[in-house]
Amino acid sequence: MKLLISIVNTQEAYAAVAGGTDILDIKNPLEGALGANFPHVIRAVRQQTPKEMPISVALGDAPNKPGTTALAALGAACCNVEFIKVGLYGTRTTDQAITLLKAVCRAVRDYSPETKIIAAAYADAHIIGAFPTLKAPMVAAQAGADGCMLDTAGKNGETLFTHMNDENLNDFICQCRDKGLISALAGSLGKSDIPRIAALGPDILGFRGAACDGDRVNGTVKASLVRTLKALVSGPGDCQV
């Protein structure tokens, strides 16, 4: 299980790398759960961190606008990153979600075939009206994406476990494995959640708030907190049958 730490600038990138993160995830919390950061920030982080450090970029909580989202995805790919995450926020139907993701995949792979596309679904989709959570691996696979992630749109003290139980999460992870997708879990998680998630065995586990010396918006990622999270992250579990 890989540790992903969401950062907003080069200072936080240095801290996350020093703390031992496996993946740097560049986002902008001021613009939502998967808020997109600025191209100059992404380029600076890429230029000032080790070449072997994988970098993920959030495209935002995407509306149902395939052209707009595809163009944003191409911009992210031009920043030389390894992962691009797109939130299935504005899509409502299977056809809409597949169309959006296919547009993103084509835009990115025409420029950078090795960059991986991650479809991000929301555990609280039933509240915000986003694409149904447990259908996300299916549409990701059909669209040709490389992975699927769960996060929460609401950042009001609720967590991934507020909206999904272990059976739901195991279903999500096993769907990803069956379809050959990378699986990732996030959503206002704390270090005490790591043993429970490790038993489920996702490929990637993401944090921001728990790595900050404050909340996810106003706090700053600290190396010591990342180091604690890294120490607690254990190997993948098995699908429950």
N, C-alpha and C positions, 0 to 999 in steps of 0.2 A: 504494500500500500504506500503510495507516494503522498508526500505532504505538499500542498499548494498553499502559498501565502499571498493574499491580495495586497497589493501596494499601490501607492498613488504618485510616487516620485522616486528620484534616484537615491535620496537619503534613506527611504524605507527599503529600497532594493538592497542597498549595502547591508542594512540590518538583517533582512531576511536571509541573504546569502551567508552572512556571518553566523546566523543561528542554525544553518543547515537545511534550509528548505530545499525540496527537490524541484519545485516549479515556481517561478515568479508569475503572478497574475496581475496584469495592469488594468486597473479600473478607476472609475470616478464615482465614489459613493454619493456625491451631491446630485448625480443624475439617475439614481435608482439602484436596485439590487445588482444589475449588470451594467451600470453606467459606463459609457465610453469615455476614455481619457483622450487627450490631445495628441496628434501625431508627433509633435516635437518632444513630448514627454516619453512616448514609446521609443522613439529613435534614441533619445538620451540614455534610457535604461538599457537598451540593447547595446549601445556603444560602450557603456561603462560597467558592464557586468561580464563575467566569464563567458566565452563563446559556447562552452559546453552546457551552460545553464539554460534549460528550456524556458521559453517565455510564452505566456498565454495572454491574449488580449480580449477584453469584453467589447462586443459591438453595441451593447445597449439592450434595453428591453424593447425588442424590435416590434414596430407596427406591422400590419399586414400590407407591406409595400415591398415586393420582391426586388424591384429595380433599385430603390433607395438603399435597401439592405445589402444588395450585391455590390453596389458601388462603395459602400462603407467597408465591406469585407475586402475588396481589392485594395483599398487604402491601407487597411491593417496588414495585409500580406506584403505590401511594399515596404513595410517597416522591418521585414526579416524576422518574423516570429514563428514559433513552432505550432501554436494552437490559436484558433480563433473561435470564440464562443458567441453564439447568437441566441438570445432569449425568445422563446415562442410565446410572446406576450400578446400580440395583436391578432394572431391567427386563432380561428375558432374550429375549423373543420380539418379533417385529414387532408383533403385536397389542397387547402390553403397552406397548411404546414409543409407538405411535400414540395409544393411549388416554390415557397420561400427558400427552403433549404437547398433545393436543386439549383436555384439561382445563385445562392451563396457559394455552393460547391463549384459550380462552373466558373464563376468570376475568379475565385481563388486559384483553382487548379490550372486555369489557362495561364496564370502568371507563375505560380509556385506549386507544382504537383505534390511536393513533400509536406506542405503545410496541412495540419489536421483540423477538421471542422468538428466542433462540438455543439450539439443541439442542447440548449438549456431549457428545461421545463421547470415549473413552479409547483412546489408542494401545496401551496395555497391557491392553486388555479381555480378551485371551485368558489373561492371568495372573490377573486379579481376578474373572473370570466375569461381566463386564458385557456390555451389548449389543454385538454385533459392530461393529467400527469402521467398516468400509466400507459398512455398510448404513444408517448414520446419515443421510446426505443424503436417501435415499429416504423414511425415516419422517418426517423433518423436513418434507419437501415435502408428503407425504400428510396430515400433521396440520395443515398451514397455518402452520408456523413461518416465520420470516424468514431464518434463517441456521443455519449448522452450524459447530461449532468442534471442533478436536482438542486434547486436553491429555493429560497422563499422571497417573494416580492415584498411582503410586509416585514419591516424591521422595527417592530413595536414591542419587543420583549418575547415574542413567540419564536419558536425554533422549528426546525425540520420535524422534530418529534411531536410537535403540537398538532401537526396535520397528517402525519403518516406514522403508522405503527411498524413494528419489525416485519410483519408479514407483507405489508405493502412494499417496504424497502427491499426485502428479499426478492419479491416478484420483479421489481425494477432491475435489480442487479443481475438476476438470472436471465431476464429477457436480453439484457445487454450482452451477457456472455454467450447466450445461444445465437445471437446475431453477429457476433464478432466485433462488438463495440466496446470501446473504453467506457468504464462506468465511473462516475464521480458524484460525491455527495458533499453538500454544503448547506448553509442555512442557519446562521447565528448559533453555531455549535460551540461548546466549551470543551476544555480538556477532560472534564468528567464524562463526556459523551464518547470519548475515543474507544474504550474497551467494548462498549455496546456496538459501535460501528465496525470495529475490527472483526467482531464475530460475524458480521454480514459480508465483509470482504470486498468492498469496492476497490477499484484500482487507484483512485485518487480521493483524498479527503481535503476539503478546502476550508480555510479560516481567514478571517480578518479581525473581527472584534476581539477574539481571544488572544490575538497576537499584539494588540495595542494597549498602550498605557492610558486608555480612555475608551470612549465609544468608537464605533466604526467610522464615524464621520469626523469627529474632532480629535480622536486619539492618533497616536503615532506608533507604527510597528517598532518593537524593540527586539533586539537580538536575543536577550535572555528569555523572553516569552516564547519566541520561535524555538529556541533550544529546548525548552520544556515540552512543547508540543511535539517536536521531532523525537524526543526520547520516549514519548508515550505511544507514538505510532508504531503499530506492530504489523506482522504479515497478514495477508488476506485469509479470510475464512472460506468456508465452503457453502455452496447453495444448500438450503434446507429443503429436503424432499419428504 
